Amino acid sequence: MKILFFGTKNYDREFFDKGLKEEKYKDIDIHYIEPNLTPETAELAHGYDAVCAFVNMDLGKETVDILHEMGVKLILMRCAGYNNVDVDEAKKRGITVMRVPSYSPEAVAEHAMALALTANRHTHKAYIRGRENDFSLSGLLGVNLFHKTAGIVGTGRIGAAMARICHGFGMKVLATDVYHNPSLDFAEYVDFDTLLHEADLISLHCPMTEENHHMINLDSIAKMKDGVILVNTSRGGLIKTDDLIQGIRDGKFFAVGLDVYEEETGFVYEDMSDQILDRSTMARLLSFPNVMVTSHQGFFTKEALEAISHTTLENVITFIEGKESPNTL
């Protein structure tokens, strides 16, 4: 099988090439290219059986239609999220879409807690000050998490891992989800409004759906405690960014940690240091001293990259052999 690998970074090539050394993958041929998969680049897939894409790429109807015209039969998402993929159009065109539903839940959960701690204790600011020989403490005041209440929105693998971390910090853990995770016997399941009212730290770990799009908005923010810490390592669309900015300006949040955001497509994973951001929302978020922003790196650990490459290659074998897979959308 010939696969065109879009949006290649050096770490992608390193871990996939390592995986390809296994004998059972000898019939898989991967060609790596730097451009992301978009309607403008989809024609590059001519002559390939499959494409490999990531969460920051555009696999909407137009892209899928072009891939179909190019003869592509398989879309491999090397990630868990697929809200950027028109799955219905792919099915209509006879294209199979497969993903990596779980790679390292702990990687994302640990990053979520790192965001909470960094934004809370202003570690990023303290580091920059120290490099300038400024060791003053003004503006670095934080709050204890011990004996505070954590609100976990979504208790799948990642949310459950975050719940366990919070429990280990000595926090009371509230959770909200349609399905109650039986492994979280220390957590109390409540409705979303109760969680908003009672949580000192709110961490989002739910998938992106029509129902929860912009679940964090002016109305839900108003129900939160004053001085709440908000973390999002799930999907940018869960938060209505303009409303979040208004809440930050109103002093509602003690700290905000974001690894995902609505405007990330296009410049996430890219070096934009010599450019002026043409989207004011991101610039405004970066201007707040109590906001910590990272570039969708929650997944970015050695263990997670190994799992992503392994599962993706296994998805290829499953497709070639015509077997059913729970990773198929």
N, C-alpha and C positions, 0 to 999 in steps of 0.2 A: 504494500500500500504506500502510495506517495502522498505525503502530507506537507502542506505549506504552512509554516509556523509564523504567524503574524506577531508584530510587536516584540521582537526578540530583544532580550537584555542578556548581558553576559552570564548572569546567574541562571537564566532559563537554559541556555545552551549547555552550561556546565552540568546541571542536574539531569537533563534529558539525555545528553550524550553518555553520561555515566550509566543511565538506565538501559540505553540501547545496546550496551555491551553484553547483556544477557542473551544467551543463545535463542531463547524463544521469541525474541523480538527481531531476529535477523532479517525478516522480510519487510520490516518497516523502514521506510526511507523518509527522513525529515529534511526539508530545506528551510533554513532560517532566513527571515527577512526582517528589517527594522520597522517598516511602516505598519501602522495599526490597520485593522480590517474595518473598512468603511465602504460606502457605495462607490467612492472614487478609486479604491484599491482592489475591490473584489474581483475585477477581471484578471488580476495577477494569478488567480487560482486556476486559470485555464490549463488543463492537462494534469491536474492533481485530483486524487480521489477524495481527499479530506482537507479541511483547514483546522488549525488550532488557534483559538482566540481567547481573550481575557475579558474581565468584567468591565473594563474601560472602553470597549470597542462597540461600534454601531452595527448590530446584526438585526436591524429592522427589516421591514418588508422589502425595501429596495435592494438591500444587500443580499438577502436570501434569494430573491428572484435572479439576481445576477449570478450568484453561486450556482444556482440550478442550471442556468444557461451555460455555465462553464463546465458542467458535468460533475460537480461536487456531490457526493452522496452522504458525507458525514461531517458534522460540525462538532469539534471537540472543544468544550469549554474547560480550560484548566483552572477552574474556580468553582465555588459552590453557587454563586449568584447567577441568575439568568434573566433578570428583568430587562436586560438590554437585547434579548433575543425574541424575535417573533416566532415562537414555537409553532403556533397554528399555521403560519405561512410555510414553515419548514415541512410540517407534516403534509400539507397540501401539495408541496413540490416533491415529496418523496425523499426528503433529506432527514436523516436521523440526527438528533441532537443528544449528546451525552455530556455529563458534567462530573465534577469531583465533589460529591455532597459533603464529605468530611475529610479534612486533611490533618489539621491539628487544632482542635477546639481550644486547647490550652494556650496556643500561641496567640490567638485573638483575645482570649479572656485576660491573659497576662498583660497584653498591650492596653486593654481597656483600663485595668487597674493602674498601669504605668501612667496613662493619661490623667486619670483622676488624681494620683499622687503628685504628678508634676504640676498640673494646673492649680491644685490646692496649695502646695508648698512653694510654688513659684520657682521650682528648681531650675528651669530654663533661664529665668532672669538672673538667678544667683550665679549660675555658671558664667554668663556673659559678664556680669559685674566683676567676678573674681579675676577674669582674664585682663580686666582693666585696673586691677589692684584696688577695686572698690569692695570693701568687705562690710559695708553698712547693712542693716537689717530692715530699713524703712521700705515698706511696700511688699515685704515677704511674709507677712503674717498668714498662717494657715489655721486649720481646725483639725482636731483629732477625729479619726474615723472610729476609733474604739468606742463601743457602746452607742454608736449612731445606728440609724436604720438605712439599710440598702434596699432599693427597689429594683428588682430584675424584671425587665419587660421581655418575655420570651425565654422559656427554660428548656430549649433544645440542648444540643451538645455544648455549644459555646456559652449560652446563658447559664447552664448548670455549672460549667467550669467557673464562671464568674461568681456565681452564688457561693460555691465552695471557697473561693478566695476571700470573699467578703466575710463569710462565716469564720474563716481562719483569722481574720483581723479582729474578731470579737464583736462583729456587727450583728444586729438583728436583721434577718433577711425576710423581706416580703417579695412575693412573686406574683406575676399575672400571666396566664396562658390558658388557651382553650383546653390543652392537655396538661395534666398535672404529672410532673416527673417523680416517679416513686422513689428515686434515689435521693431526693432532697427532703429527707424526713425532718430536717432542722428548719425548713422554710415554711412560711405561712402564706398560703395562696389567698389573694384578695382580688377584688375587682380593680380595674384600672384607676378609677377615681380615688379609691381608698389609698392606693399606692402613691398617687400624686400628692395627696394630702399629707401622708405620713413619712415619706422617704426623705432622707437627707442626701442620699446619693442615688441618682436614677441612671441606670445603664441599659441601653437599648440593644436587644439581641433577637429581634424578630425579622422575618423575611419581608420583602417589599410586596404589598398587595394593594388592590384598589381600596380595600377597607381601611388599611392603616396608613395610607398616603397622607402625609402632613398630620400625623397623630399628635405631634408636638406643635401646637399653634397657640394663638393668643388665649383661647379658652382653656386649654390644658395647662398652659404656663401659669395662668391666674390661679389655678387650683393647687399649685406647688407651694411648698414652704418658702418663705423668704430665706435667701442664703443657700439654696439647694445647689448641689453639684450635679451637672448633667454630662453624661458621656455617651457618644455614639460611635460604635465600631461596626455597625450593621449596614445600613443603606442611607445615603444622603437624603432621599425623598421622604424619610420618616419625619423629618423636621422641616417645617416651613421657615426658611432661613430668615426672611424679612421679619417674621414674628419673633424668632430667636434674638435677632439683633435688637429689636425693640425691648425685649425682656432684659437683655444685658444692659442696655442704656438706662432702663428703669431701676437697675440695681437688684433685680430678682435673683440673679445667680451669683453665688460665691465664686464658682469656677465652672468652666465648660471645656471639655476635651473632645475633639472631633478628629476621627480618622477618615471619615467619609463626609461628603457634602454635595449639595445639588449640582454645583458647577464643576465638578471634578473632571468630567469627560473632556478630553482634549489636551489638558495640561498635566493631569496626574501622571506620575512616573517620568516626567520630562524636566529637564533643567531649564527653568525660566528666569534664572538669576540676572540675565542681561536684558530682560524685557520688562515692559510696563504692563501689568495685568489689565486687560481691557474689560474685565468684569468687576464692577464696583463691590459686589457682595463679598467676594473673597477678600478684597482689600480692606473692607470694613471689619471683617472678622479678625484679620491679622493685626488690626490696630488696637484691639482691646487687650489690656494687660492681664486679664484673668482668663484669657482664652488660649488653649494649647491646640495647635493644629498640626497633624502629621499627614503624610501623603499615602493614605490607604495601605499602610504597611503592617497592619495587624497580623497578616498571614506570614510575614517575612521572617521565618526562622529556618534553620537548616533542616529540622525535622519536617516542617510543613512542605518545603520544596521537594524533599525526597518523596513524601507521600503523594504530592500532586503529580510528579512525573510518573511514579509507579502506577497510580490509579488511571491516569490518562493512557498510558501504554497498554494497560490491561483492558481499558475500554476499546482500544483498537482491535486487540485480539478477539474480544467478545463479539465485536461487530463482524470481523472477518469470518468467524466461525458460525455466525448466524444465531448466536445464543441470546436469550433474553437477559436483561440486566436492570437492576433497580436504579442504575445511574442514567438510564434513558428517560428523556422527558417526553 
